[in-house]
Amino acid sequence: MANKMKSHRGACKRFKLTGSGKVKRNKAYKSHILTKKSQKRKRGLRQSTTLTSADHARIKEVLSK
């Protein structure tokens, strides 16, 4: 009898699935050394974005429950 795969808990905290099945992620480089970054750049880093197609299949596999 095969055991069920467990979802990767770290990935579940970092990625969300959209209604159409795309993977949503937050942007990096917003945690420290913020003084040299422009306001425009920091504003852009607040927005979430979708995962690239290269990583899409790998992340969807570890998210499956």
Secondary structure, DSSP 4 states (H G I P E B T S, - for coil): -PPPPPP-HHHHHHEEE-TTS-EEEE-SS-SS--TTS-HHHHHHHHSEEEPPHHHHHHHHHHH--
